[in-house]
Amino acid sequence: MSELQQQLKESIQELETIRKVSEHTAQLRERLAAEEKALLVMETTLAKEQRDVETLEREGLTSMFRKFIGDREEKLEKEREEYLRASCDSTNSLNPLSSSVSNSTFFPKKSNHRIQ
């Protein structure tokens, strides 16, 4: 094989490598865009759940009514769980190797004291 043929063969191989790298880069960009979109959805959900928890924790008319009928604590616990789930989803999306986080890490122990 002549030197010119060898150079031509190497050039063709380099072009094929460049094509494969470009294709892989395009796939990674698409994947990144999808992950960023999913992250935005999770952040929105997390913010909504945080607002729900804060709303129930405030002493408003609805909160007082729920205390009166006795389901405020159950509703608050449900909202906290939803917030924690959204928080974990968001965290795990960013770091798939992160360990699970217990509920007690984010929220103080629930009081069993109820206003009658």
N, C-alpha and C positions, 0 to 999 in steps of 0.2 A: 504494500500500500504506500502510495506516495505521501510526501509531507503535506501536500495540499489536500489530499483526500482525508488525511488524519485531522487536519484543522477543521475541515468542513464537518466531519463526523462529531468532533468536540463541540463545534458551534451549534449543531442541531441538538445535541444533548443538553447544552446550556439553555437553549430556547425552550426545550421541553420542561426543564426544571423551573424556569421562570414562569411558564404557563401554569404549572401545577401550584407554585407558590401563590400566584395571583388568584387562582381559583380558590385556594384554601383561605386566603385573606378575605375574599368576598364572602365566603361562608361564615367566617368568624365575625365579620361586620354585621351580617344578618342576625346571627345568634346574639350578638351584643345588643342590637336594637330590640330584639324580642325580650331579652332579660331586663333591659332598662324599662320597657313598657310594663312588664310584670312587676318590677320593683315599684313603679309609680302607683300601680293599682294597690299593692300591699301597703304602701305609705299612706294612701288615701283611706284605706280600710282602717289602718292603725289610728289615724287621726280621728276618724269617726268614732271608733270604739273608745278612745280616750275621752272624747267629748261626752259620750254616753255615760261613762263612769263619773266624770266630773259633774254632770248634770244631776245624777242620782245622789252624789255625795253632798251637794249643796242643799241647804234647807229651804226649799221652795214649797209652793202650794201642793204640787204633785208629790213631793217627797213626804210632806206631812200627811197627805191623804194615804199614801202607801204605808206609812207607819201605822196609821189608824187602822187600816184593814189588815196589816200584818205581813204584807208581802214585799216590803221595801228591801229587807235584807236578802231575800231570795233573788229579787230583780238585780240588786247591786252585785251580788255574787255572780250572777249570769253575765252581766256586762263586764265584770272584771275578767271572767274566763274568756269571753270573746276578745277582749283587749289583749290578754296574754297570748291567746292563740294567734292573733294577728301579729303581735310583736315577735313571737317565735317564728312564724312564717317568714317575716321580713328578715330576721336575723339569720335564719337557716338559708335563705336565698343568697345572702351576701357571703356566708361562710358555711358551706355544707358540712364541714368537719366540727362545727361548734357543738358543744354538749348541750343536752336538754337543760332547761332552767325550770326550777320548781316555782310554784305559785307564791310561796312564802318569800321568795327573793324580791318580788315587786310590791307585794301588798302586806300590810300588817295583819296579824291574826284577827279573825272576825270575832267581834264581841257578841256574846249570847244575850246581852242585856237589851230588852225591848221595852219601849214605852207603852204602857197599857192605857 
